[in-house]
C-alpha cells in the first residue's frame, strides 16, 4: 500500500524575503520584488529588470569557509533547507539516516562561477582557475551539500527539467516516500542566474521583458505582456510519511494528494499549442488524488508572462476543467517574484501550501489589459480570502517538461 505523504517544514530565500513568513506576507499583500538589476551594469542590455534576492548573508547560515566553497545558488538552497529542517522540528540525531533523503535541483547551476572563472582563465591563465570550480558549478551540489550538512544517507538526487525542476524534485521526493524508500525527504529547487551571460542569453532568445517599469514588466495573462523577468532564490520543503510525522507529533501543513509529470515532445522552448501535455499532467494529478476536478480550489499557474505560455496554459486549464475553469481562482505569483527557473516550482509550492492554511488566494499583480485568449479568473491585483481545500501548482519547462502537484488541506 502506498504511503501518505505530508509537508512538515518549509524554507525560502526569495526576492520578497529570506524566510517563509516574510515571503508569504509580501505575497499576500501583492508586493513587487522586481527592480533594476543591481549586481552588474546593464547599460548595453535590452532587458534591465530582475527580481534579485535582497540582504542575503550566507554567513547567517554557514561559516565563511563553507560559504566560499559554494556558488550563490547553493548558498540559497542551504539557507532554505536549514530553515525548513528547523521548522519541521525533526530530531535528526534520532533518525535512521538511511531513511533521510534529499531531492533538490537547479535548472542552471553555478553559472555565476562559470563566468567568473572563465574571466580568470582568459585574463590570468589556467593556474588561476579556482580549485573548487567544478564542485561549485555542477547542479547536484545543492543536494550534495544539504545531504552532508544533515547526514542524509538515503536517495540524494538533483533533477533538472528547466523551469519544472522544483516541482519535479518535490514530486519525485513524494514518490520515494510513497514507495517506502525514505521516511523524510528534503525537497525543492534553487537558482541564481541573474548574471551577465545568463541575462544576455535569455535576451537573445527573446524571452525576457524589455519593460523599464518594474510594475509592468512581469505581467502574466495581460495582453501587453512581452516576456518574463528573471528571479532568483530557493524553496525547500520537508516531506514526511504520515506515519513518521504522526509518531513524533509533527505539525502538518498539508498533504500531497497527487502528482504527475509529462512531456509535450513538441519543441525545445515553446509549449505545445493545444496545451495537451500540461492538461494531461493536471488530469493525472487529479485522478491520483481521487477527487472531482471541481474540488480544486486554487491553481498557482506557471504563468510566465510570455505570449505562448500564458495562452497555451489557459487552453490547457480549459480543456481539463471545461466551463468550471472560469470559476477557479488562478494566479501567477511570478508577477511578484519574477521567474526563478529551477526554483520557481519550489517557492510556488510554498505558496500553494500556505494558501491552504490561510484560506487565501494570492493575486496576479500588475494586471491591466484583458486578453481575449486569456479569459479566466487570474485574481487581478488583489488577493482574496477563500476556502482552499486543494491547491494545484503547475510548472512547465523548456524541452516540453510539464509537472503538476496537488496539495490537500490537512485533515486526518
Residue pairs with C-beta under 8 A, 6 or more apart in sequence:
2 178
2 179
3 177
3 178
3 180
3 241
3 242
3 243
4 241
4 242
4 243
4 255
5 174
5 177
5 178
5 239
5 240
5 241
5 242
5 255
5 256
6 239
6 240
6 241
6 242
6 245
6 250
6 252
6 253
6 254
6 255
6 256
6 410
7 237
7 238
7 239
7 240
7 252
7 253
7 254
7 255
7 256
7 353
7 407
8 88
8 90
8 238
8 239
8 240
8 245
8 250
8 251
8 252
8 253
9 84
9 85
9 86
9 87
9 88
9 89
9 90
9 237
9 238
10 20
10 83
10 84
10 87
10 235
10 236
10 237
10 238
10 253
10 350
10 353
11 19
11 20
11 79
11 80
11 81
11 82
11 83
11 84
11 85
11 86
11 87
11 188
11 234
11 235
11 236
11 237
12 18
12 19
12 20
12 23
12 80
12 83
12 233
12 234
12 235
12 236
12 347
12 350
13 19
13 53
13 56
13 76
13 79
13 80
13 190
13 233
13 234
13 235
14 23
14 33
14 53
14 231
14 233
14 234
14 235
14 337
14 340
14 347
15 33
15 34
15 51
15 52
15 53
15 54
15 231
15 232
15 233
15 336
15 337
15 338
16 22
16 23
16 26
16 27
16 31
16 33
16 336
16 337
17 23
17 25
17 26
18 53
18 54
18 55
18 56
18 79
19 83
20 83
20 87
20 350
20 354
23 347
23 350
24 350
24 351
24 354
24 358
26 33
26 336
27 333
27 336
27 337
27 351
27 354
27 362
27 383
28 358
28 360
28 362
28 383
29 383
30 336
30 362
30 363
30 365
30 381
30 382
30 383
31 336
32 214
32 215
32 335
32 336
32 365
32 366
33 51
33 231
33 336
33 337
33 338
34 49
34 50
34 51
34 214
34 215
34 217
34 218
34 229
34 231
34 336
34 338
35 49
35 50
35 51
35 52
35 214
36 42
36 48
36 49
36 214
37 48
37 49
37 50
37 52
37 194
37 199
38 52
39 52
39 194
39 195
40 195
40 196
42 48
42 199
45 199
45 200
45 203
46 203
46 208
46 210
47 199
47 202
47 203
47 208
47 209
47 210
47 227
48 212
49 209
49 211
49 212
49 214
49 217
49 229
50 194
50 199
50 229
50 230
50 231
50 232
50 338
51 218
51 229
51 230
51 231
51 232
51 336
51 337
51 338
51 340
52 194
52 231
52 232
53 76
53 232
53 233
56 75
56 76
56 79
58 67
58 70
58 75
58 78
58 79
59 67
60 79
61 75
61 78
61 79
61 82
62 70
62 75
62 78
67 75
69 132
69 135
69 136
70 78
70 136
70 141
70 145
71 109
71 110
71 112
71 113
71 136
71 137
71 141
71 192
72 110
72 112
72 192
72 232
73 106
73 108
73 109
73 110
73 112
73 139
73 142
73 190
73 191
73 192
73 193
73 232
73 234
74 110
74 136
74 141
74 142
74 145
74 190
75 192
76 190
76 191
76 192
76 232
76 233
76 234
76 343
77 104
77 106
77 142
77 143
77 145
77 146
77 188
77 189
77 190
77 234
77 236
78 142
78 145
78 146
78 149
79 234
80 188
80 190
80 233
80 234
80 235
80 236
80 346
81 104
81 146
81 149
81 150
81 186
81 188
81 236
82 149
83 236
84 186
84 188
84 236
84 237
84 238
85 92
85 150
85 186
85 238
87 238
88 238
88 240
88 250
89 250
89 251
90 184
90 238
90 248
90 250
91 248
92 100
92 150
92 151
95 183
95 184
96 183
97 151
97 152
97 153
97 154
98 153
98 154
99 154
99 182
99 183
99 184
100 150
100 151
100 152
100 153
100 154
100 182
100 183
100 184
100 185
100 186
101 152
101 154
101 155
101 156
101 157
101 173
101 176
101 181
101 182
101 184
101 185
101 186
102 143
102 146
102 147
102 150
102 152
102 154
102 155
102 156
102 157
102 185
102 186
102 187
103 143
103 155
103 156
103 157
103 158
103 159
103 169
103 170
103 172
103 173
103 176
103 185
103 186
103 187
104 142
104 143
104 146
104 158
104 169
104 186
104 187
104 188
104 189
104 190
104 236
105 139
105 142
105 143
105 157
105 158
105 159
105 160
105 161
105 165
105 166
105 168
105 169
105 189
105 190
105 342
106 139
106 142
106 158
106 160
106 165
106 189
106 190
106 191
106 342
106 343
107 139
107 160
107 161
107 162
107 163
107 165
107 189
107 191
107 193
107 341
107 342
107 343
107 397
108 139
108 191
108 193
108 198
108 341
108 342
109 137
109 138
109 139
109 141
110 136
110 137
110 138
110 139
110 141
110 192
111 137
111 192
111 193
111 195
111 197
111 198
112 192
112 193
112 195
113 130
113 133
113 136
113 137
114 137
114 197
115 195
115 196
115 197
117 129
117 130
117 133
120 128
120 129
120 130
121 128
121 129
130 136
135 141
139 158
139 160
139 342
140 157
140 158
142 158
142 190
142 234
143 156
143 157
143 158
144 156
144 158
146 152
146 186
147 153
147 156
150 186
152 186
154 176
154 181
154 182
154 185
155 176
155 181
155 182
155 185
157 169
157 172
159 165
159 168
159 169
159 172
160 342
161 168
161 261
161 397
161 399
161 401
161 403
162 341
162 342
162 397
162 398
162 399
162 401
163 302
163 304
163 339
163 341
163 342
163 344
163 345
163 395
163 396
163 397
163 398
163 401
164 261
164 345
164 395
164 396
164 397
164 401
164 402
164 403
165 189
165 341
165 342
165 343
165 345
165 395
165 397
166 188
166 189
166 235
166 340
166 342
166 343
166 344
166 345
166 346
166 347
166 348
166 349
166 395
167 345
167 346
167 348
167 349
167 393
167 394
167 395
167 403
167 404
167 405
168 261
168 345
168 395
168 401
168 403
169 187
169 188
169 189
169 345
169 346
170 187
170 188
170 237
170 239
170 256
170 259
170 345
170 346
170 349
170 405
171 259
171 260
171 261
171 403
171 405
173 185
173 186
173 187
173 239
174 185
174 187
174 239
174 256
174 259
174 405
175 259
176 182
176 185
177 183
177 184
177 185
177 239
177 240
177 241
183 240
183 241
183 244
184 238
184 239
184 240
184 241
184 244
185 238
185 239
185 240
186 236
186 238
187 236
187 237
187 238
187 239
187 346
188 234
188 235
188 236
188 237
188 343
188 346
188 349
189 234
189 235
189 340
189 342
189 343
189 344
189 345
189 346
190 233
190 234
190 235
190 342
190 343
190 346
191 231
191 232
191 233
191 234
191 340
191 341
191 342
191 343
191 344
192 232
193 230
193 232
193 341
194 230
194 231
194 232
198 230
199 208
199 230
202 208
202 230
205 269
206 227
207 227
207 228
207 269
207 306
208 227
208 228
208 229
208 230
209 217
209 218
209 219
209 225
209 226
209 227
209 228
209 229
209 305
210 226
210 227
211 217
211 226
215 365
215 366
216 224
216 366
216 368
217 229
217 305
217 366
218 228
218 229
218 305
218 334
218 335
218 336
218 338
218 339
218 366
219 225
219 305
219 335
219 366
219 367
219 368
220 301
220 303
220 304
220 305
220 310
220 332
220 334
220 335
220 364
220 367
220 378
221 301
221 303
221 310
221 314
221 332
221 364
221 367
221 371
221 374
221 376
221 378
222 305
222 366
222 367
222 368
222 369
222 371
223 369
223 370
223 371
223 374
224 368
224 369
225 305
225 306
225 307
225 310
226 305
226 307
227 305
227 306
228 304
228 305
228 306
228 334
228 338
228 339
229 305
229 334
229 338
229 339
230 338
230 339
230 341
231 334
231 337
231 338
231 339
231 340
231 341
231 343
231 344
232 338
232 340
232 343
233 337
233 340
233 343
233 347
234 343
234 346
234 347
235 343
235 345
235 346
235 347
235 348
235 349
235 350
236 346
237 346
237 349
237 350
237 353
239 256
240 250
242 255
245 252
252 410
253 353
253 354
253 356
253 357
253 410
254 353
254 356
254 357
254 407
254 408
254 409
254 410
255 407
255 408
255 410
256 405
256 406
256 407
256 408
257 285
257 288
257 289
257 291
257 390
257 406
257 407
257 408
258 284
258 285
258 286
258 287
258 288
258 289
258 404
258 405
258 406
259 285
259 288
259 403
259 404
259 405
259 406
260 280
260 281
260 282
260 283
260 284
260 285
260 288
260 402
260 403
260 404
261 281
261 401
261 402
261 403
261 404
262 277
262 278
262 280
262 281
262 284
262 402
263 277
263 399
263 400
263 401
263 402
264 271
264 272
264 276
264 277
264 278
264 400
264 402
265 277
265 400
266 272
266 277
266 400
267 400
268 398
268 399
268 400
269 398
270 308
271 277
271 278
271 308
271 309
271 312
271 313
271 396
271 400
272 278
272 312
272 400
273 308
273 312
273 315
274 312
274 315
274 319
275 312
275 313
275 314
275 315
275 316
275 317
275 319
276 316
276 319
277 400
277 402
278 302
278 312
278 313
278 316
278 394
278 396
278 402
278 404
279 315
279 316
279 317
279 319
279 320
280 402
281 394
281 402
281 403
281 404
282 316
282 317
282 320
282 392
282 394
282 404
283 320
284 404
285 392
285 404
285 405
285 406
286 292
286 293
286 296
286 320
286 406
288 406
289 390
289 406
289 408
291 390
293 320
293 321
293 324
294 321
294 324
295 389
295 390
296 321
296 328
296 390
296 391
296 392
296 406
297 328
297 329
297 386
297 387
297 388
297 389
297 390
297 391
298 328
298 329
298 330
298 331
298 352
298 355
298 361
298 386
298 388
298 390
298 391
298 392
299 317
299 328
299 329
299 330
299 331
299 391
299 392
299 393
299 394
300 330
300 331
300 332
300 333
300 348
300 351
300 352
300 355
300 362
300 391
300 392
300 393
300 394
301 313
301 317
301 330
301 331
301 332
301 378
301 394
302 309
302 313
302 332
302 334
302 344
302 394
302 395
302 396
303 309
303 310
303 313
303 330
303 331
303 332
303 334
303 335
303 364
303 378
304 310
304 332
304 334
304 339
305 332
305 334
305 335
305 339
309 396
310 332
310 371
310 374
311 371
311 373
311 374
313 394
313 396
314 373
314 374
314 375
314 376
317 325
317 328
317 330
317 376
318 325
318 376
321 328
325 376
326 375
326 376
326 377
327 377
328 376
328 377
329 361
329 377
329 379
329 384
329 386
330 364
330 376
330 377
330 378
330 379
331 361
331 362
331 363
331 364
331 378
331 379
331 383
332 364
332 378
333 347
333 348
333 351
333 362
333 364
334 344
335 363
335 364
335 365
335 366
335 367
336 362
336 365
337 344
337 347
340 346
340 347
344 395
345 393
345 395
345 403
345 405
348 393
348 395
349 393
349 405
349 407
351 362
351 393
352 391
352 392
352 393
352 405
352 407
353 391
353 407
354 360
355 361
355 362
355 388
355 391
356 388
356 389
356 391
356 407
356 408
356 409
356 410
357 409
359 385
359 386
359 387
359 388
360 383
360 384
360 385
360 386
360 388
361 379
361 383
361 384
361 385
361 386
361 388
362 379
362 383
363 379
363 380
363 381
363 382
363 383
363 384
364 378
364 379
364 380
364 381
365 381
366 381
367 378
367 380
367 381
388 409
389 408
389 409
390 406
390 407
390 408
390 409
391 406
391 407
392 404
392 405
392 406
392 407
393 404
393 405
393 406
393 407
394 402
394 403
394 404
395 401
395 402
395 403
395 404
396 402
396 403
397 403
